């Protein structure tokens, strides 16, 4: 009888193991497949290597914005190899750590529940007082399309394995992963076309910023909004895609079809119905959004196996917190204690901190919106990155910062600053007392905050 069994060795599972080992040696971690995490192998890290190369190439090609005239012949033949070299560096570090763990703590195989305290792996049974389920998720795609297209249909799990950059790429989806990869490929010289079910790009919920993002990103990326393929087939040079545009039949040829329309959980591999017959429908699992507890059982679902925020730092945080809940069961606490923070590594970058515009509106919270355009912002003009805007959301009564949305250069850095301020429950006046160096992009935040304060003073 183990104290804790961890199922899944991704970011959440590894974080849980590292926390658990501080308190007990009577633990087991079970994993099917690779032990080097989605983030390091096919997610956060290789995608950012690709994006870094794309952005550097774009900066060279647009150097006229800072008074330079260059016309280099840019060789992109080594980009994909560079992505894999750095990817392997990151995964090696993770595997080196995992390989140092005691052998008796690790089991390779697929776990399935027999009952609420027993699982089976490779025909052998294991029992535990509590479980942390961190099985993760995988990209979704149409199996019929895969059967037709074979290795010409790829997801984010396969794109980094391409030996070289393709000549052309069609992308299905306009969410975070789709936009990041599509924009990077376009900047690296790949003729890229995006098919989007709606008019939304990535995850900005502010109508004003969403409209601005659609306009800005579409300038250099062919996005066919509210258009999806009605037929795909394998051609001699890749994929033939048929679709309707302006009520007219159109056809597009692309070397590869990248499907980036979402991910599905691996919870369906665990036979959860053996715990409770009510767990047959995975969409209706009684998982508490805060504690991540499954029903009334000492079973906690951590990471992107069941979440609407599949973000690495939150996943690791949940893994560590789930250990505390397991060891102190039935006394449990919320695992969602971090100020929400999400970043899209597009160009300009997008970010949301705290409560989004939609969350505040849906909750009918009284707030004011302070905004600033970066088209004429001083430091942005200097950098030749003067596009986008920022919105900050201030509570009408407490005057505290509730959230913000960004669509600007270096949003990844400024989003952190506001996330920390939200966690400190600061008012708009207290934030404006902080130093804002001149000339910096952060000065734009001060402009937005002042805009919000003026509105508050007029109420």
C-alpha positions in Angstrom: 0.0 0.0 0.0 1.8 3.1 -1.2 1.2 6.5 0.4 0.8 8.1 -3.1 0.8 6.8 -6.6 1.4 9.4 -9.4 0.1 8.5 -12.8 1.9 10.4 -15.5 5.4 11.9 -15.6 4.9 15.1 -17.4 5.4 18.5 -15.8 2.7 18.0 -13.2 3.8 14.4 -12.4 7.5 15.2 -12.1 6.7 18.3 -9.9 4.5 16.0 -7.7 7.2 13.4 -7.4 9.9 16.0 -6.4 7.5 17.4 -3.7 6.4 14.0 -2.5 9.9 12.6 -2.0 10.5 15.3 0.7 7.9 13.5 2.9 7.9 9.8 2.1 9.8 7.1 0.2 6.6 5.0 -0.1 5.7 6.4 -3.5 5.3 5.2 -7.0 5.2 7.1 -10.3 3.8 5.4 -13.4 4.2 6.6 -16.9 3.4 5.4 -20.4 5.8 6.7 -23.1 8.4 9.4 -22.8 9.5 10.8 -19.5 10.8 14.2 -20.9 7.5 16.2 -20.7 5.3 17.7 -23.4 6.7 21.1 -22.7 10.3 20.2 -23.3 9.7 17.7 -26.2 6.9 19.1 -28.4 5.5 22.2 -26.6 6.8 25.3 -24.9 10.6 24.9 -25.6 10.9 23.8 -29.3 8.2 26.2 -30.4 10.0 29.1 -28.8 13.3 28.1 -30.5 11.4 28.2 -33.8 9.8 31.5 -33.0 13.1 33.0 -32.0 14.6 32.2 -35.4 11.5 33.6 -37.1 11.6 36.8 -35.2 15.3 37.3 -35.7 14.8 36.8 -39.5 11.9 39.3 -39.4 14.0 41.9 -37.6 16.7 41.6 -40.3 14.2 41.9 -43.1 12.5 45.0 -41.4 15.7 46.7 -40.3 14.7 49.8 -42.3 12.4 50.6 -39.4 15.5 51.6 -37.4 17.4 53.3 -40.2 19.4 50.3 -41.5 19.5 49.1 -45.1 20.4 45.4 -45.5 19.6 42.9 -48.2 21.1 39.6 -46.9 20.5 36.2 -48.4 19.2 34.4 -45.4 19.9 30.7 -45.3 17.1 28.9 -43.3 18.3 25.3 -44.1 19.6 24.8 -40.6 16.6 26.1 -38.7 14.9 22.8 -38.0 18.1 21.1 -37.0 18.8 24.0 -34.6 15.3 23.5 -33.1 16.0 19.8 -32.4 19.5 20.4 -31.0 18.1 22.9 -28.4 15.0 20.7 -27.9 17.3 17.7 -27.1 19.3 19.9 -24.7 16.1 20.7 -22.7 14.8 17.1 -22.8 18.2 15.7 -21.8 18.1 17.8 -18.6 14.7 16.5 -17.7 15.6 12.8 -18.4 18.9 13.2 -16.4 16.8 14.2 -13.4 14.3 11.4 -13.9 17.0 8.8 -14.4 18.5 9.7 -11.0 15.3 8.6 -9.2 15.3 5.2 -7.5 14.3 2.4 -9.9 11.8 1.0 -7.5 9.9 4.3 -7.6 9.2 4.1 -11.4 7.0 1.9 -13.5 6.7 2.1 -17.3 3.3 1.2 -18.7 -0.3 2.2 -18.9 -2.3 2.4 -15.7 -5.9 1.5 -15.4 -8.1 1.7 -12.3 -9.6 -1.4 -10.9 -11.3 0.4 -8.0 -10.7 3.6 -6.0 -7.5 2.4 -4.4 -6.2 -0.1 -6.9 -4.6 0.2 -10.4 -3.2 -2.4 -12.8 -0.1 -1.8 -14.9 1.3 -4.5 -17.2 -0.8 -7.1 -15.5 0.4 -6.2 -12.0 -1.8 -4.6 -9.3 -0.7 -1.6 -7.1 -2.6 0.0 -4.3 -2.3 3.5 -2.8 -4.0 5.6 -0.1 -4.3 8.4 -2.7 -3.6 9.1 -6.3 -2.3 12.1 -8.4 -3.5 11.7 -12.0 -1.3 13.8 -14.3 -1.7 11.9 -17.6 -1.7 15.0 -19.7 -3.3 15.5 -23.2 -2.6 15.0 -26.9 -3.5 17.0 -30.0 -6.8 16.2 -31.7 -7.3 15.5 -35.4 -9.8 13.9 -37.7 -8.8 10.2 -38.0 -10.3 10.0 -41.5 -8.0 12.9 -42.6 -5.1 11.1 -41.1 -5.9 7.9 -43.0 -6.1 9.9 -46.3 -3.0 12.1 -45.8 -0.6 9.9 -43.8 2.5 11.7 -42.6 1.4 14.8 -44.6 -1.0 15.6 -41.8 0.9 16.8 -38.8 0.2 18.2 -35.3 2.4 20.1 -32.9 3.7 16.6 -31.9 5.3 16.1 -35.3 6.1 19.5 -36.7 9.5 19.8 -35.0 10.6 16.5 -36.5 10.5 17.9 -40.1 14.1 17.7 -41.5 13.7 21.0 -43.2 11.3 23.9 -43.5 8.5 23.1 -46.0 7.8 25.3 -49.0 4.2 25.7 -48.0 2.0 24.9 -45.0 -1.8 24.9 -44.4 -2.9 25.3 -40.7 -6.3 24.4 -39.3 -7.1 26.5 -36.3 -6.5 30.0 -35.0 -5.8 29.4 -31.3 -2.6 29.9 -29.4 -0.6 27.0 -30.9 -1.9 27.6 -34.4 -1.1 31.3 -34.5 2.4 30.9 -32.9 3.5 28.2 -35.3 1.8 29.7 -38.4 3.3 33.2 -37.9 6.7 31.7 -37.2 6.6 29.6 -40.4 5.5 32.5 -42.5 8.3 34.6 -41.2 10.8 31.9 -42.0 9.7 32.0 -45.7 7.1 29.2 -45.6 4.0 30.1 -47.6 1.5 29.6 -44.8 -2.3 29.7 -45.0 -4.5 29.5 -41.9 -8.1 28.2 -41.9 -10.1 29.6 -38.9 -13.6 28.5 -37.8 -14.3 31.9 -36.4 -12.9 35.4 -36.5 -10.9 35.0 -33.3 -7.2 34.8 -33.1 -5.5 33.2 -30.0 -7.1 34.0 -26.7 -7.7 37.8 -26.3 -11.2 38.4 -25.0 -11.3 42.2 -25.3 -13.4 43.0 -28.4 -11.1 46.0 -29.2 -7.9 44.1 -28.8 -9.2 41.0 -30.6 -10.2 43.2 -33.6 -6.8 44.9 -33.5 -5.0 41.5 -33.3 -6.9 40.1 -36.3 -6.0 43.2 -38.4 -2.3 43.3 -37.4 -1.5 39.6 -37.6 -3.4 39.3 -41.0 -1.1 41.9 -42.5 1.6 39.3 -43.0 -0.3 36.0 -42.5 -3.0 34.7 -44.8 -5.9 33.9 -42.4 -9.1 32.7 -44.0 -11.6 33.6 -41.2 -14.8 31.7 -40.9 -13.5 29.2 -43.4 -12.7 25.5 -43.0 -11.8 22.9 -45.6 -14.7 20.8 -46.9 -12.4 18.2 -48.4 -8.7 17.2 -48.2 -6.8 14.6 -50.3 -3.3 13.5 -51.0 -1.6 15.0 -54.0 1.7 14.4 -55.8 3.4 17.3 -54.0 1.5 17.2 -50.6 -2.0 18.0 -49.7 -4.9 19.3 -51.8 -7.4 21.3 -49.8 -10.8 22.3 -51.1 -12.9 25.0 -49.5 -15.5 27.7 -50.2 -14.5 31.4 -50.2 -17.1 34.1 -51.1 -19.4 31.3 -52.2 -16.9 30.1 -54.7 -15.1 26.8 -54.7 -11.4 27.2 -54.1 -8.4 24.8 -54.0 -5.1 25.1 -52.2 -2.0 23.0 -52.4 0.3 22.7 -49.4 3.3 20.5 -48.6 1.9 19.7 -45.1 -1.4 20.2 -43.3 -0.9 21.2 -39.6 -3.9 20.5 -37.5 -4.0 22.7 -34.3 -7.6 22.7 -33.2 -7.2 21.6 -29.6 -6.1 18.8 -27.4 -7.9 15.9 -25.7 -7.2 14.4 -22.3 -5.7 11.0 -21.7 -8.2 10.4 -18.9 -10.1 8.1 -21.2 -7.2 5.5 -20.9 -7.7 5.0 -17.1 -11.0 3.1 -16.9 -12.4 5.6 -14.4 -15.8 3.9 -14.6 -14.3 1.1 -12.5 -14.1 3.6 -9.6 -17.7 4.8 -10.1 -20.2 4.1 -12.8 -21.0 7.8 -12.9 -17.5 8.4 -14.4 -18.4 6.9 -17.7 -18.9 10.3 -19.4 -15.5 12.1 -19.2 -17.2 15.4 -20.0 -19.2 15.2 -16.8 -16.6 14.1 -14.4 -17.1 15.7 -11.0 -13.7 17.3 -10.7 -13.6 20.4 -8.4 -12.2 23.3 -10.3 -10.3 24.6 -7.3 -9.1 21.5 -5.4 -9.0 19.3 -8.6 -10.4 16.4 -6.5 -12.4 13.7 -8.3 -15.7 13.3 -6.6 -15.2 12.5 -2.9 -12.3 10.2 -3.6 -8.6 10.8 -2.6 -7.8 11.2 -6.3 -6.6 14.6 -7.6 -6.3 15.5 -11.3 -3.3 17.8 -11.9 -2.1 19.5 -15.1 -3.7 19.5 -18.5 -5.4 16.2 -18.1 -8.4 18.4 -17.0 -8.0 22.1 -17.2 -8.9 25.2 -19.2 -5.4 26.7 -18.5 -2.8 24.2 -19.8 0.1 26.4 -18.7 3.4 25.0 -17.5 3.9 26.9 -14.3 0.3 26.3 -13.2 0.7 22.6 -14.1 3.8 22.3 -11.9 2.1 24.2 -9.1 -0.9 21.9 -9.2 1.4 18.8 -9.0 3.1 20.1 -5.9 -0.2 21.2 -4.3 -1.8 17.8 -5.0 0.8 16.2 -2.9 -0.2 18.3 0.1 -3.8 17.4 -0.4 -3.0 13.7 -0.6 -0.9 13.7 2.5 -3.5 15.7 4.5 -6.6 14.1 3.1 -9.5 14.6 3.9 -8.3 18.2 4.7 -7.7 19.7 1.3 -7.0 23.1 -0.2 -7.4 24.9 -3.5 -4.7 24.2 -6.1 -5.6 27.3 -8.1 -4.0 29.9 -6.0 -1.7 31.7 -8.5 -2.7 34.9 -10.2 -3.8 33.9 -13.7 -1.1 34.6 -16.3 -1.1 33.5 -19.9 1.2 34.6 -22.8 1.0 34.0 -26.5 4.4 34.3 -28.2 3.0 35.9 -31.4 4.3 39.2 -32.8 3.2 41.4 -31.2 2.8 39.2 -28.2 -0.5 38.7 -26.5 -1.0 38.2 -22.7 -3.8 38.1 -20.2 -3.3 38.6 -16.4 -5.8 38.3 -13.6 -9.4 38.5 -14.8 -9.9 38.9 -18.5 -12.4 41.4 -20.0 -14.8 38.5 -20.7 -14.6 37.1 -17.2 -15.2 40.5 -15.6 -18.1 41.2 -18.0 -19.7 37.8 -17.5 -19.5 38.1 -13.7 -21.1 41.6 -14.0 -18.3 43.2 -12.0 -18.3 47.0 -12.1 -14.9 48.0 -13.6 -13.4 50.7 -15.8 -11.0 50.0 -18.7 -7.9 52.1 -19.0 -6.3 51.8 -22.5 -3.3 52.9 -24.4 -2.3 52.5 -28.0 1.4 51.7 -28.8 1.3 53.1 -32.3 2.8 56.4 -31.0 4.4 55.2 -27.8 7.9 56.6 -27.5 10.0 53.5 -26.8 7.9 51.4 -29.2 8.6 53.9 -32.0 12.3 53.8 -31.2 12.3 50.0 -31.5 10.2 50.0 -34.7 7.7 47.9 -32.8 4.9 50.5 -32.5 1.8 48.5 -32.9 -0.9 47.1 -30.6 -2.4 48.3 -27.4 -3.0 47.5 -23.7 -6.1 47.5 -21.5 -6.1 47.5 -17.7 -9.2 46.7 -15.7 -9.8 48.5 -12.4 -12.5 47.8 -9.9 -14.9 50.7 -9.8 -15.3 50.6 -6.0 -12.1 49.3 -4.5 -9.9 50.9 -7.3 -7.8 47.7 -7.3 -6.3 46.3 -10.4 -8.3 43.2 -11.4 -6.8 42.2 -14.7 -5.3 43.3 -18.0 -4.9 42.2 -21.6 -1.9 43.0 -23.9 -1.2 43.0 -27.6 2.2 44.6 -27.8 6.0 44.1 -28.0 7.4 42.5 -24.9 4.0 41.7 -23.4 5.6 38.6 -21.7 7.6 40.9 -19.4 5.0 43.5 -18.6 2.3 40.9 -18.0 4.5 39.5 -15.1 4.7 43.0 -13.5 0.9 43.4 -13.5 0.4 39.8 -12.3 2.6 40.5 -9.3 0.7 43.8 -8.6 -2.6 42.0 -8.7 -1.3 39.4 -6.3 -0.5 42.3 -3.9 -4.0 43.7 -4.2 -2.7 47.1 -5.2 -4.9 50.0 -6.1 -4.4 52.1 -9.2 -3.0 54.9 -7.1 -0.5 52.6 -5.4 0.6 51.3 -8.8 1.1 54.8 -10.1 3.4 55.5 -7.2 5.9 52.9 -8.6 8.8 54.0 -10.8 8.3 54.1 -14.5 11.7 54.6 -16.2 11.9 56.8 -19.3 12.0 55.9 -22.2 10.6 52.3 -21.8 7.7 50.3 -23.0 6.4 50.2 -19.4 5.6 53.9 -19.6 2.6 52.8 -21.7 1.2 51.0 -18.7 1.3 54.2 -16.7 -0.7 55.9 -19.5 -3.3 53.2 -19.4 -3.5 53.3 -15.6 -3.9 57.1 -15.7 -6.7 56.7 -18.2 -8.5 54.4 -15.8 -7.9 56.7 -12.8 -9.5 59.7 -14.7 -12.6 57.6 -15.4 -12.8 56.5 -11.8 -12.5 60.2 -10.7 -15.4 61.1 -13.0 -17.8 58.5 -11.7 
